[in-house]
Amino acid sequence: MQEFSIQRTTRKCHKADRLFQPGERYYSVVLQRGSELARQDFSKEHWVGPPEKSVGWWISQMPAKQKGKLTLAPSHVLLDALESLCELPQESDLAYLLAVLLVRRRILSEKLESAHSQFTECDPIQTHLQLTYTPERREFSIPVHMPPPERAEYLQQKLVELLYRET
């Protein structure tokens, strides 16, 4: 998996040059500028759709001011949640996204072929990710399921609920 460095939100509208309010939804777009990737954020009223040569775009919500601090749930809780999601076919896209996030956070790793190998590929037709949690030797076979755009808001909300807890 190749990773790209994309700047964090500036917390303000690129077009109106005003700060987003807590809870406000806004659009982000990534554009390629030479060999660099540039991010721009737009308020709903200034969003006219992604530019023709955009690499990707998404909708986000500025976090509301919170009383407590959010911290990442413990690894064993996230792994149990993933295991539960794998049993629910209607949540296969959520299970896939959670698995990818757990790989990115280095909680899960791609299944090792030997003690010295770091990476393995998805199965030949790339329908499942083969993942492992080494300390407990837990293994997961996660169906690759790209979520449809209409589930984006639901999936984002569910991931926040699964990943974070208030302390």
KAURBEL-V511764 format. One record per residue. N is the residue number from 1. BURIAL is 1 if it has 24 or more other C-alpha atoms within 12 Angstrom, else 0. Layout:
BEGIN
n: {N N}
burial: {BURIAL BURIAL}
END
This chain:
BEGIN
n: {1 2 3 4 5 6 7 8 9 10 11 12 13 14 15 16 17 18 19 20 21 22 23 24 25 26 27 28 29 30 31 32 33 34 35 36 37 38 39 40 41 42 43 44 45 46 47 48 49 50 51 52 53 54 55 56 57 58 59 60 61 62 63 64 65 66 67 68 69 70 71 72 73 74 75 76 77 78 79 80 81 82 83 84 85 86 87 88 89 90 91 92 93 94 95 96 97 98 99 100 101 102 103 104 105 106 107 108 109 110 111 112 113 114 115 116 117 118 119 120 121 122 123 124 125 126 127 128 129 130 131 132 133 134 135 136 137 138 139 140 141 142 143 144 145 146 147 148 149 150 151 152 153 154 155 156 157 158 159 160 161 162 163 164 165 166 167}
burial: {0 0 0 0 0 0 0 0 1 0 1 1 1 1 0 0 0 0 0 1 0 0 0 0 1 1 1 1 1 1 0 0 0 0 0 0 0 1 1 1 1 1 1 0 0 0 0 0 0 0 0 0 0 0 0 0 1 1 1 1 1 1 0 0 0 0 0 0 0 0 0 0 0 0 1 0 0 1 1 0 1 1 1 0 1 1 0 0 0 0 1 1 1 1 1 1 1 1 1 1 1 1 1 0 0 0 1 1 1 1 1 0 0 0 0 0 0 0 0 0 0 0 0 0 0 0 0 1 1 1 1 1 1 0 0 0 0 0 1 1 1 1 1 1 0 0 0 0 0 0 0 0 0 0 1 0 0 0 1 1 0 1 1 0 0 0 0}
END
